[in-house]
Amino acid sequence: MASIRVRLTFPETLVREPVVHRLSTEHDVVCNIRRADVRERTGWVILEISGTQDAVSDAREWLEDTGVRVDDLEPYLL
């Protein structure tokens, strides 16, 4: 099982979209929100993403392709 901790920064166009929900349901990963600040026009989330190495990599790639900025905070293995 692999896990990463990332900071997601959402552009205004995605703040109201269920990005974290889609991430967990469509990419076979478990998401744990550690901290967040979501406002009307901006938002960021500290998120732990866990799953197989391939699933975690695919999830990260999907986030970036969707337009979410993904910054590594602390990669680790469970």
Secondary structure, DSSP 8 states (H G I E B T S, - for coil): -EEEEEEEEE-GGGTTS-HHHHHHHHTT-EEEEEEEEE-SS-EEEEEEEEE-HHHHHHHHHHHHHHT-EEEE---EE-
